[in-house]
Amino acid sequence: MPVEYRRIKCRREGGIRFTINGSGIFISLLISNVGGMGDIVGVKVKGSRTGWLPMGRNWGQNWHVNALLQNQPLSFEVTASDGITLTSYNVAPKDWTFGQSFQGKQFES
C-alpha cells in the first residue's frame, strides 16, 4: 500500500530571540529564530538613556557593543540582507541580566 504524503509549508513561530551575554560594558547579543531572509547584516541597540548604538558582528549571529546599558530597558533594530529593518522596542526590561533571552517581533515569512 503506497504511503501518502502531504506537503506542509514551514513557518517560524514566535519572534526573533535575543540572548544577552557579556560582562560590565561588553554586551554580546545572540540573535536566533529569524524568519524571512534569515541573513542579518546590521544590528543596533538602544537603552532608555542612549541613542541607537550600532553593534559589530562578532561571528555568526553574535553581535557586540561596548556600552553601559544595565538598568535600562533595551530595544533592538535588526536589518536583513533584503534591506528590511525590524525594530523591537523595549524587548528587555529594565532589570535584565546577562544570560537572559527575550523575544521581539518577527520578519514576515
C-alpha positions in Angstrom: 0.0 0.0 0.0 1.6 3.4 -1.0 2.2 6.0 1.7 0.6 9.3 1.1 2.5 12.5 2.0 1.1 15.9 2.5 3.3 18.9 1.8 3.1 21.4 4.7 4.6 24.9 4.4 7.1 25.6 7.2 7.0 28.8 9.0 8.7 30.1 12.2 6.6 30.6 15.3 7.2 33.4 17.7 9.5 36.3 17.3 13.2 36.9 17.0 15.1 35.7 20.1 17.7 38.0 21.6 20.1 36.4 24.1 22.2 38.9 26.1 25.6 37.9 27.3 28.7 39.7 28.3 30.1 41.5 31.4 30.2 45.1 32.5 30.3 47.3 29.5 30.8 44.5 27.0 27.4 43.3 25.6 27.2 40.3 23.4 23.9 39.6 21.6 23.0 36.2 20.0 20.1 36.6 17.5 18.1 33.5 16.7 14.7 32.4 15.2 15.0 34.8 12.3 12.4 34.2 9.6 12.3 35.8 6.2 15.7 36.1 4.6 17.5 34.8 7.8 20.7 36.7 6.9 21.2 39.6 9.3 23.5 42.4 8.1 23.1 45.0 10.8 22.0 45.3 14.4 21.6 48.4 16.7 20.7 48.5 20.4 19.1 51.4 22.3 18.8 51.9 26.0 16.4 54.2 27.6 19.3 56.6 28.3 21.1 56.2 25.0 20.6 56.8 21.3 20.8 53.9 18.8 24.2 52.2 19.0 25.4 50.1 16.1 26.7 46.7 17.0 29.6 44.9 15.4 29.4 41.4 14.1 31.5 39.1 16.2 30.9 35.8 14.4 27.8 34.1 13.1 24.8 35.8 14.5 26.7 37.1 17.6 26.9 40.9 17.7 28.7 43.1 20.3 29.0 46.6 21.6 30.9 48.3 24.4 28.3 50.3 26.2 27.0 50.7 29.8 23.4 49.5 29.3 22.5 47.9 32.6 19.3 49.2 34.4 17.8 50.3 31.1 15.1 48.7 29.0 16.6 47.7 25.7 15.3 48.0 22.2 16.8 46.3 19.1 16.9 47.2 15.4 17.7 44.3 13.1 18.4 44.7 9.3 18.2 41.7 7.0 20.1 41.3 3.7 17.0 42.1 1.7 17.0 45.6 3.2 14.1 45.1 5.6 14.6 46.6 9.0 12.6 45.4 12.0 12.5 47.3 15.3 11.6 45.7 18.6 11.0 48.3 21.3 11.7 47.6 25.0 12.3 43.9 24.5 14.5 43.5 27.6 13.0 45.1 30.7 15.0 47.5 33.0 16.0 44.6 35.3 17.5 42.3 32.6 20.7 40.4 33.4 23.3 38.6 31.4 22.4 35.2 30.2 18.7 36.0 29.7 16.7 35.7 26.4 13.9 37.9 25.2 11.5 37.7 22.3 10.9 40.5 19.8 9.0 41.0 16.6 9.3 38.7 13.7 10.1 39.2 10.0 7.4 38.1 7.6 7.9 34.5 6.4 
